[in-house]
Amino acid sequence: MGLRCDSAGSVAEARTLLANHDYQLCLTDMRLPDGEGLDIVRHIGECHSQTPVAVITAFGSTENAVAALKAGAFDYLAKPVALDQLRTLVKSALEVPGEKDTATRIAGLVGDSAVMVQVKETIAKLARNLAPVYISGESGTGKERAARLMHGQGPRAGGAFVAVNCGAIPENLMESEFFGYRKGAFTGAESDRDGFFQAADSGTLFLDEVADLPLAMQVKLLRAIQEKRVRKVGATQEEAVDVRIISATHKDLRACVDAGTFRQDLYYRLNVIELRLPPLRERQEDIPDLVEAVLSRIVAAAGSQRPRVTEAALRALQSYSFPGNVRELENILERAHALCDGDVIDVDDLQLQPQGDSEPVVGRSEESLDDYLNRVERQAILEALQQTQNNRTAAARVLGITFRSLRYRLERLGIE
């Protein structure tokens, strides 16, 4: 990724380096000769809060990961560390805004169009209170980034922000993942473990793709939100949790309620305030600013020269429909930056899909929206697998998603 790194062998060495340099990321092991990784996490939170810090934990050591998140770490990796997971973590760290940054500095919420000014004003208002917020919008519009902004600008900024993809958790593991479990609760439960609610205590729990929760789990989630108490699997006593809930999905949650796949009482509990994020095609005047912001991040991560985007390329981007929204724009620019000749990105470098294949769904009476989206998603995944000779890790990188997310989509779509 073209990054420059410094290394420290102890907590003391790390503190010295932090005192003399500004870093975009600190990655620490949990065990160090003169202390723990948690010592570094706390020190950074107190003295260098603009620096994101992540921890590396032993395999299965969820307790350490939860402790690190509570202490202020923005993420963690479990050993053995997979290279694609490390790349994803580093990319996420480079996108974390500093204390003085505003929403305009975050790719996905960049822009001064009227609709985005309203979105950012709404986020600023929502950040000041702890009411549950439901974020609606198409895939790739920046729902998690908006949730992180609400958390980072609000009174719980010092607490953990725990993001959960509800559609990526097997149904038989959901209760233990959300609420934790006690030692001996089931085969393999060799010690007590906290869940997402405990990890997000005094912070924010972001439930992404909440519409994918099975009905049985929706009942338990509703009770946890209402009572502010959870019971670990295998426990007899409940424990109090203080969590702000932000939820999101690309689906029409009201339609899910009408169809009977989502509980109405949970819908009203989550949707106290709704924030709608517009698709990129509704704010095309923001594309030049978005291009600027995304390219700045790309060249910072790669340590390369900044390419110039031609006027023709900008016009092509502004006339493109972007079915994948800002996430698709990021992927287009990353590919163009890697493949362009010299220091200029032109129209051919963008490799935009023909408009007939990428137009948003309008008046498609012959198939439902879900069927259409599944068909497009299946086609994109199959093309990526073919391009990478069925290497799933490489295919995930081509698609701009995590390996875990790709594996979930393969199972959901029945692709072997």
VEXLO-176684 format. One line per 4 residues: their letters; for each residue x negated, y negated, z negated of C-alpha. Coordinates in nm, 3 decimals. Each point is the difference from the previous one (the first is absolute). Layout:
BEGIN
a> X,Y,Z | ...
This chain:
BEGIN
mglr> 0.000,0.000,0.000 | -0.305,-0.227,0.008 | 0.018,-0.093,-0.368 | -0.285,-0.125,-0.217
cdsa> -0.014,0.166,-0.341 | -0.186,-0.044,-0.329 | -0.028,0.283,-0.251 | -0.028,0.006,-0.379
gsva> -0.094,0.294,-0.218 | 0.160,-0.126,-0.320 | 0.258,-0.236,-0.146 | -0.276,-0.247,-0.089
eart> -0.138,-0.005,0.355 | 0.351,-0.046,0.140 | 0.063,-0.299,-0.227 | -0.326,-0.159,0.114
llan> 0.087,0.042,0.367 | 0.352,-0.133,-0.055 | -0.139,-0.306,-0.176 | -0.219,-0.089,0.297
hdyq> 0.211,0.098,0.303 | 0.358,-0.017,0.125 | 0.132,0.338,0.116 | 0.304,0.100,0.203
lclt> 0.019,0.338,-0.174 | -0.149,0.183,-0.297 | 0.017,0.380,0.010 | -0.100,0.172,-0.324
dmrl> -0.026,0.353,-0.134 | 0.174,0.064,-0.332 | -0.312,0.137,-0.169 | -0.311,-0.217,-0.028
pdge> -0.315,0.035,-0.216 | 0.082,-0.293,-0.229 | 0.379,-0.003,0.008 | 0.306,0.070,0.210
gldi> 0.139,-0.126,0.324 | 0.284,-0.146,-0.206 | -0.254,-0.237,-0.157 | -0.075,-0.139,0.346
vrhi> 0.369,-0.021,0.089 | 0.071,-0.203,-0.315 | -0.308,-0.221,0.050 | 0.102,-0.082,0.357
gech> 0.354,-0.074,-0.112 | -0.127,-0.245,-0.261 | -0.289,-0.165,0.185 | 0.032,0.071,0.375
sqtp> 0.373,0.042,0.058 | -0.036,-0.090,0.369 | -0.188,0.329,0.059 | 0.213,0.312,0.060
vavi> -0.131,0.303,-0.187 | 0.074,0.367,0.064 | -0.110,0.307,-0.193 | -0.111,0.349,0.098
tafg> 0.143,0.268,-0.229 | -0.061,0.371,-0.040 | 0.239,0.229,0.186 | 0.326,0.030,-0.191
sten> -0.097,-0.268,-0.252 | 0.317,-0.201,0.037 | -0.032,-0.134,-0.355 | -0.314,-0.192,0.097
avaa> 0.166,-0.133,0.313 | 0.302,-0.120,-0.197 | -0.226,-0.163,-0.261 | -0.194,-0.177,0.276
lkag> 0.320,-0.129,0.164 | 0.121,-0.128,-0.335 | -0.334,-0.173,-0.056 | 0.028,-0.185,0.331
afdy> -0.140,0.229,0.271 | 0.184,-0.043,0.327 | -0.048,0.362,0.109 | -0.188,0.323,-0.066
lakp> -0.149,0.295,0.185 | -0.023,0.358,-0.126 | -0.310,0.211,0.059 | -0.092,0.139,0.244
vald> 0.044,-0.329,0.183 | 0.126,0.036,0.357 | -0.156,-0.244,0.247 | 0.332,-0.105,0.150
qlrt> 0.140,-0.075,-0.346 | -0.309,-0.207,-0.080 | 0.038,-0.199,0.323 | 0.366,-0.065,-0.078
lvks> -0.084,-0.117,-0.350 | -0.272,-0.235,0.124 | 0.233,-0.147,0.263 | 0.264,-0.056,-0.267
alev> -0.254,-0.169,-0.227 | -0.105,-0.239,0.275 | 0.363,-0.108,0.032 | 0.052,-0.071,-0.371
pgek> 0.032,-0.379,-0.037 | -0.213,-0.196,-0.244 | 0.148,-0.204,-0.285 | 0.021,-0.315,0.210
dtat> 0.125,0.170,0.315 | 0.362,-0.042,0.103 | 0.237,0.208,0.203 | -0.127,-0.165,0.317
riag> -0.330,0.183,-0.042 | 0.149,0.349,0.004 | 0.039,0.174,0.335 | 0.369,0.077,0.036
lvgd> 0.113,-0.314,-0.185 | -0.199,-0.247,0.206 | 0.173,-0.277,0.188 | 0.183,-0.329,-0.030
savm> 0.311,0.084,0.201 | 0.323,-0.106,-0.167 | 0.093,0.357,-0.087 | -0.339,0.072,-0.160
vqvk> 0.000,-0.324,-0.196 | 0.332,0.110,-0.144 | -0.135,0.349,-0.076 | -0.302,-0.138,-0.184
etia> 0.213,-0.245,-0.197 | 0.227,0.287,-0.101 | -0.297,0.213,-0.106 | -0.131,-0.285,-0.216
klar> 0.339,-0.025,-0.171 | 0.034,0.375,-0.048 | -0.350,0.023,-0.145 | 0.102,-0.217,-0.293
nlap> 0.263,0.242,-0.129 | 0.019,0.373,-0.061 | 0.330,0.082,0.170 | -0.004,0.310,0.223
vyis> -0.062,-0.090,0.364 | 0.091,0.202,0.308 | -0.209,-0.076,0.310 | 0.157,0.087,0.334
gesg> -0.165,-0.007,0.338 | -0.131,0.214,0.282 | -0.314,0.211,-0.033 | -0.314,-0.209,0.020
tgke> 0.152,-0.331,-0.110 | -0.209,-0.018,-0.318 | 0.238,0.119,-0.273 | -0.274,0.129,-0.231
raar> -0.202,-0.319,0.049 | 0.304,-0.206,-0.096 | 0.046,0.214,-0.311 | -0.367,-0.044,-0.092
lmhg> 0.039,-0.376,0.038 | 0.298,-0.003,-0.234 | -0.199,0.200,-0.252 | -0.324,-0.196,0.039
qgpr> 0.165,-0.342,-0.031 | 0.223,0.093,-0.291 | -0.027,0.048,-0.375 | -0.095,0.367,0.043
agga> -0.302,-0.072,0.216 | -0.223,0.135,-0.277 | 0.181,0.334,0.001 | -0.025,0.286,0.246
fvav> 0.166,-0.003,0.341 | 0.091,0.361,0.076 | 0.118,0.070,0.355 | 0.189,0.323,0.065
ncga> 0.109,0.137,0.337 | 0.318,0.181,-0.099 | 0.010,0.191,0.326 | -0.345,0.152,-0.046
ipen> 0.066,0.188,-0.327 | 0.130,0.359,0.011 | 0.339,0.023,-0.167 | -0.113,0.263,-0.253
lmes> -0.276,-0.233,-0.125 | 0.197,-0.323,-0.017 | 0.102,0.009,-0.366 | -0.351,0.077,-0.124
effg> -0.154,-0.260,0.233 | 0.239,-0.275,-0.110 | 0.026,0.078,-0.372 | -0.308,0.212,-0.077
yrkg> -0.010,0.334,-0.182 | -0.113,0.162,-0.324 | -0.261,0.271,-0.029 | 0.153,0.341,0.067
aftg> 0.313,-0.140,0.165 | -0.062,0.223,0.300 | -0.272,0.216,0.151 | -0.307,-0.214,0.057
aesd> 0.096,-0.270,-0.251 | -0.319,0.034,-0.201 | 0.022,-0.341,-0.168 | 0.239,-0.291,-0.049
rdgf> 0.030,-0.232,0.296 | 0.162,-0.338,0.049 | 0.217,-0.075,0.302 | 0.060,-0.303,0.218
fqaa> 0.220,-0.171,-0.259 | -0.266,0.025,-0.270 | -0.269,-0.116,0.244 | 0.208,-0.307,0.083
dsgt> 0.085,-0.083,-0.362 | -0.019,-0.380,-0.046 | -0.042,-0.028,0.377 | 0.189,0.066,0.322
lfld> 0.120,0.326,0.155 | 0.048,-0.030,0.376 | 0.230,0.267,0.142 | -0.063,0.009,0.374
evad> 0.238,0.193,0.227 | 0.238,0.030,-0.295 | 0.276,0.124,0.232 | -0.191,0.329,0.032
lpla> 0.057,0.093,-0.367 | 0.221,0.309,-0.040 | 0.328,-0.054,-0.185 | -0.111,0.201,-0.303
mqvk> -0.301,-0.227,-0.048 | 0.212,-0.310,0.055 | 0.202,0.086,-0.313 | -0.316,0.028,-0.212
llra> -0.148,-0.317,0.145 | 0.319,-0.193,-0.072 | -0.005,0.106,-0.364 | -0.368,-0.090,-0.039
iqek> 0.062,-0.347,0.142 | 0.312,-0.058,-0.210 | -0.133,0.134,-0.329 | -0.363,-0.106,0.049
rvrk> -0.096,0.335,-0.143 | -0.134,0.319,0.159 | -0.052,0.356,-0.117 | -0.297,0.199,0.124
vgat> 0.068,0.346,0.138 | -0.027,0.237,-0.297 | 0.039,-0.275,-0.261 | 0.278,-0.029,-0.258
qeea> -0.038,-0.372,-0.068 | 0.041,-0.294,0.233 | -0.252,-0.283,0.019 | 0.061,-0.366,0.075
vdvr> -0.134,-0.152,0.323 | -0.005,-0.363,0.107 | -0.007,-0.002,0.379 | 0.112,-0.244,0.266
iisa> 0.156,0.183,0.293 | -0.046,-0.113,0.360 | 0.140,0.231,0.267 | -0.006,0.008,0.378
thkd> 0.098,0.204,0.302 | 0.015,-0.044,0.375 | 0.345,0.163,0.001 | 0.336,-0.171,-0.050
lrac> 0.053,0.083,-0.367 | 0.363,-0.117,0.005 | 0.065,0.244,0.285 | -0.166,0.276,-0.205
vdag> 0.245,-0.077,-0.282 | 0.293,0.018,0.242 | -0.132,0.331,0.135 | -0.024,0.146,-0.350
tfrq> -0.378,0.052,0.007 | -0.075,-0.279,-0.248 | 0.178,-0.068,-0.329 | 0.200,-0.321,-0.012
dlyy> -0.081,-0.064,-0.367 | -0.373,0.031,0.068 | 0.037,-0.225,0.305 | 0.147,-0.278,-0.212
rlnv> -0.261,0.053,-0.269 | -0.286,-0.034,0.252 | 0.154,-0.266,0.221 | 0.037,-0.275,-0.259
ielr> -0.177,-0.234,0.243 | -0.070,0.085,0.365 | -0.295,-0.134,0.197 | 0.020,0.058,0.374
lppl> -0.326,0.000,0.194 | 0.049,-0.094,0.367 | -0.144,0.209,0.283 | -0.288,-0.156,0.190
rerq> 0.213,-0.050,0.311 | 0.208,-0.252,-0.200 | -0.304,-0.216,-0.083 | -0.224,0.016,0.303
edip> -0.125,-0.354,-0.064 | -0.196,0.148,-0.293 | -0.199,0.237,0.222 | -0.300,-0.235,0.057
dlve> -0.039,-0.045,-0.378 | 0.039,0.374,-0.053 | -0.265,0.074,0.262 | -0.233,-0.241,-0.178
avls> 0.060,0.159,-0.340 | -0.029,0.361,0.120 | -0.317,-0.062,0.201 | -0.158,-0.177,-0.298
riva> 0.055,0.311,-0.210 | -0.126,0.232,0.275 | -0.326,-0.187,0.059 | -0.057,-0.040,-0.376
aags> 0.031,0.376,-0.047 | -0.214,0.082,0.304 | -0.261,-0.272,-0.054 | 0.025,-0.086,0.368
qrpr> 0.035,-0.314,0.211 | 0.347,-0.140,0.036 | 0.139,0.050,0.353 | 0.194,-0.270,0.181
vtea> 0.356,0.086,0.102 | 0.089,-0.138,0.342 | 0.312,-0.208,0.057 | 0.131,0.271,0.231
alra> -0.041,0.260,-0.275 | 0.184,-0.222,-0.248 | 0.284,-0.051,0.247 | 0.020,0.375,0.054
lqsy> 0.023,0.057,-0.375 | 0.268,-0.265,-0.039 | 0.212,0.158,0.272 | -0.036,0.353,-0.141
sfpg> 0.287,0.141,-0.209 | -0.214,0.171,-0.271 | 0.221,0.292,-0.104 | -0.263,0.075,-0.266
nvre> -0.010,-0.364,-0.116 | -0.309,-0.137,-0.178 | -0.145,0.346,-0.059 | 0.004,0.058,0.377
leni> -0.165,-0.338,0.058 | -0.277,0.094,-0.243 | -0.059,0.330,0.181 | -0.002,-0.172,0.340
lera> -0.260,-0.254,-0.114 | -0.218,0.260,-0.173 | -0.007,0.205,0.319 | -0.063,-0.307,0.217
halc> -0.283,-0.115,-0.227 | -0.165,0.342,0.026 | 0.038,0.035,0.377 | -0.038,-0.352,0.140
dgdv> -0.306,-0.092,0.206 | -0.206,-0.280,-0.147 | 0.166,-0.253,-0.225 | 0.331,-0.045,0.183
idvd> 0.331,0.183,-0.045 | 0.208,-0.018,0.317 | 0.336,0.146,0.103 | -0.143,0.334,0.115
dlql> -0.171,0.051,-0.336 | 0.336,-0.012,-0.178 | 0.133,0.313,0.175 | 0.359,-0.104,-0.065
qpqg> 0.270,0.258,0.064 | 0.233,-0.071,0.293 | 0.292,-0.208,-0.122 | 0.248,0.255,0.123
dsep> -0.145,0.251,-0.247 | -0.027,-0.235,-0.295 | 0.316,-0.208,0.003 | 0.199,0.011,-0.325
vvgr> 0.310,0.213,0.002 | 0.296,-0.194,0.138 | 0.321,0.167,0.112 | -0.129,0.357,-0.007
sees> 0.336,0.170,-0.043 | -0.123,0.344,0.104 | -0.211,0.055,-0.314 | -0.013,-0.133,-0.353
lddy> -0.268,-0.240,-0.118 | -0.154,0.269,-0.223 | -0.014,0.246,0.291 | -0.160,-0.261,0.223
lnrv> -0.260,-0.094,-0.262 | -0.079,0.366,-0.066 | -0.046,0.061,0.372 | -0.235,-0.298,0.038
erqa> -0.192,0.099,-0.314 | -0.035,0.361,0.119 | -0.130,-0.116,0.339 | -0.258,-0.231,-0.160
ilea> -0.124,0.275,-0.233 | -0.024,0.260,0.276 | -0.194,-0.244,0.220 | -0.241,-0.076,-0.285
lqqt> -0.053,0.371,-0.068 | -0.065,0.065,0.368 | -0.241,-0.295,0.016 | -0.197,0.135,-0.299
qnnr> 0.005,0.368,0.101 | 0.240,0.075,-0.287 | -0.230,-0.153,-0.263 | 0.256,-0.123,-0.253
taaa> -0.238,-0.227,-0.189 | -0.101,-0.174,0.322 | 0.362,-0.013,0.116 | 0.101,-0.176,-0.323
rvlg> -0.267,-0.263,0.065 | 0.125,-0.050,0.357 | 0.354,-0.046,-0.131 | -0.112,-0.236,-0.275
itfr> 0.145,0.212,-0.283 | -0.146,0.213,-0.280 | -0.062,0.372,0.041 | 0.260,0.068,-0.269
slry> 0.256,-0.209,0.185 | -0.074,0.185,0.325 | 0.037,0.337,-0.174 | 0.338,-0.107,-0.138
rler> 0.117,-0.113,0.343 | -0.115,0.326,0.160 | 0.206,0.196,-0.253 | 0.304,-0.228,0.031
lgie> -0.002,0.014,0.381 | -0.079,0.372,0.014 | -0.327,-0.044,0.191 | -0.243,0.290,-0.047
